[in-house]
Amino acid sequence: MATLNGDAPLLDVQRLAKRFGGVVASAGIDLQVRAGEVHALIGPNGAGKTTLIAQLAGQLRPDGGRIVFAGDDITRLSPHQRARRGLARSFQITRLFRSFDVQGNVALAVQASAASPMTRAAIEARAREVLAEIGLETRARDAIEALSHGEQRALEVGLAVAGRPRLILLDEPMAGMGHEESRRMEALIARLRTQATLLIVEHDVDAVFRLADRVSVLVGGSVIASGAPAAVRGDAAVIEAYLGEE
């Protein structure tokens, strides 16, 4: 495993390309995410954001380009191999095990992401830590169906956090939430930034500009702007292509 140069980005996406028949989903994407930052990826529907996240996580194989994570080329690695290296993903639609209670879901994620075998006691202890981090410690023995939509989304984030990843990919963490639930998710994301680097895909532009250190705008499978939130918000091309419709 390579040693990351102090000036090198934690995640370096180089000319990433993906087609579905005649549809270009990723048109030579370049994207750099620095260690310790909250980096937001925004853009209109159909811009290719979720397709990009799926390629970064290993669920989709790109047609061209490279994905470098922590100094290593991970373009051909499986999702499991990427997770073991410290790259985790939450999904746009919750993927929870409804036959297990809340703590059981986290325990499964802890066990799956462990680099070496763990005792049952260690797994349960880590699961309780995660539940405390995401604010669900009092719901440990509840069924998944007993959780609100916002609590299920928080638990989904908890599954990604369970293995102490270096980079977490959050795909629309506030999707379908009301105002109060969105604010709680914002607070959770703000806490998580002390533990990991975050790359967030999110349609709530106001939340994005409150949370992000840097913002990249994806339109038509290409990054048209990337930089500090204020600079991106004032970019004429971004306003014309995306923010003008918000």
N, C-alpha and C positions, 0 to 999 in steps of 0.2 A: 504494500500500500504506500502510495507516494506521500511525501511530506509537503504540506501546503505552504507555498511561498507567502510571506506576509502581505505582499501587494496583490496576490492573485485572488480572484473571486472564489467563494466557496462553490458556487455553481456557475459554469461557463457553457452556455449553449451556443454552438457554432454552426451557422448555416443549416439549421434543421429544416428538413423538407418532408412533407407528407401529402400524398394524393389519395383520393378515393374516386377512382375512375377519372372523370374529367374535372372533378372538384379539387381545387388546391386548398388544403386545410392549413398547411405550414409552408410558407413560401420563402425558405432560406432565412429562418429566424435566428437572430443574434440576441442573446440576453445574458446579462451577468448579474448575479445576486451575491452581495458581499456578506461575509460572516457577521452575524449579530444584528442585521437589519430586518425591518419589516418591509418587504417589497411587494407592492400591489400590482396586479395585472388586470387592466380594465379594457373594455371595448364593447362594441355593439354585439347583439346576438348574431351567431354565425361567424364571428371573427376568427374562431379556431382556438379559443382559450382552453376549453376542456380537453380538446384534442392534444394541445401542447402539454397540459398537466399529465395526461395519460401516457404520453411519450416519456416525460421526465420520470414518471413512476415505474415505467417498464411494462404497462399494460398494452401499449401499442409500439410496434417497431417502426422507427422512422425509415423513410426511403433514402435519405441522405443526410449528411451532416454528422456532428459529434455532440455528445453530452459528457462534459467533464465535471466530476464531483470530487471535491477535496483533492484535486490534483491527479485523479485517475479517470481514464476513459471508461465510462459505464454504459456506453451506447448499446452494447450487446448483452448486458447483464439482465437477469430475470428480476421481477419485482421483489422476490424473496432475497436475492443477493444484494439488491440495492438497500432494502430495509436493514439488512445486517451491517451495512456500511454506514447507516445513520440517516437514511432518507425515508421519510414516512409520508403517507397521504391520507387525508380524509376525503370522503366522497360527497358529491352534490346531493345524492339521495342516500339516506341513512342505511347502513348495512349492519344491523345489529342482530344478534342471535336471540330470538324471542323465547327460546326454550331455556335460557339461562337468565338469572336475575342480573341486576345492574353490576354488582361486584364480580359476578361470574364472567360477564362479558370482558371486563377489564383484565381479570386474571388470565383469560384465554389469550388476550393480546400480549400480556407480559410474558407468558410462556412461549408464545410463537416468536417473539422478538429477542429472546434471550440468546446470547452468544454461547452460553454453556448451560448445562443442566442446573435447574434451581430446585430447592426443596419446596414443598407445598407451603410451608410457613413463610418462606421468603417471597414466594409468588403472591400470597395473600397480603403480606405486609406492603409490598410494592403497589398492589391494587388499591389498598386503602390510601396510600400516599397520593395516587393519581386522583382518586375520588375527592380527596381534600383539595387538590390543586384546581379541580374543575367545579368545585362547589356542590358536589353531590354526595358528600360523606353521609348525610342523613338518609339517603335513598338507597343505600348499599344492597339491602335485601328486597327491594321492590322489584316487581315485574316490569319489563320494558313498557308494557301497555299502560302502566300507571304514570309514566313520565309524560310531561307536556312535550309539544314539538320542540321547543327551545331546549328543554332538558335532554331530549334525545340527540339533538345536534351537539350539545356540550359533551355528551357521552361519546359520540362519534369522534370528537376531537380528542377525548381522553384515550381512546384506543390508539390514535396516532402518537400520542405523547408517551404511551406506556413503556416503550423501549428506549426512552431518553435519546431521541434522534437529534442529529445536528441540524437537519433541515426538515421543516414540516410544510407540506403542500396542502393548503386549505382551499377546497373548491366550493365557493359560494357558501360559506359558513352561516350566513344570515338569511338564506333563502327561505321564504315562507314565514318569516317571523314578524310579529308585531313590534311596536316601538319599544316596549319594556324588555322583551326578549332580545331584541337587537342590541340594546344598551348593555345587557348582561353579557352577551357574546363579545362585544367590544371590550368590556372589562377583562374578560377571560383572555382574549388575544393580547391585551396589554400586559397581562401577567406572564403569559407564555414567552414573550420576547426576552425575558431574563434568562430563559432556559435554552432557547433554540432560535435559529434563523427561521423566518417565516416568509413564504411566498403565497400570497393570497389572491385568488380570483374572486371578485365580488362586484355585484351590480349596484350596491348602495354606495354611490360616489361620495356622498358626504362623509360616510363612515371611513371610506378609503382615505380621504384627504385628512381625516383626523388621526388615523392610525399609522399611515405609511411614512417611512423615511424616504423612499423613492417609489416612483410610479412609472410603469411602462404601459403604453397603449398599443393594443393589437387590433389591426383593422385589415380585413382581407387576407389574413395569414401572415402579415408582416408587422413588425414593430415600427410604428411611425414616430414615436417619441419616447424618451426615457430620461428621467431626471428627478429633481426635487419636486414635491407636489405643487408648489406655487408656480414654478416654471412650466410644468406640464399643463396646469389648469389654464395658463395664459397663452399656450401655444396655438397659433392660428389654425394649423392643420388639424390639431386635436379638436378644437372647437367646431370646425367645419365637419369633421368626420364622425364625431361622437358626442362631445359635451353639449353641442348646440341643441341636441334633441332631449337633453336631460331637463 
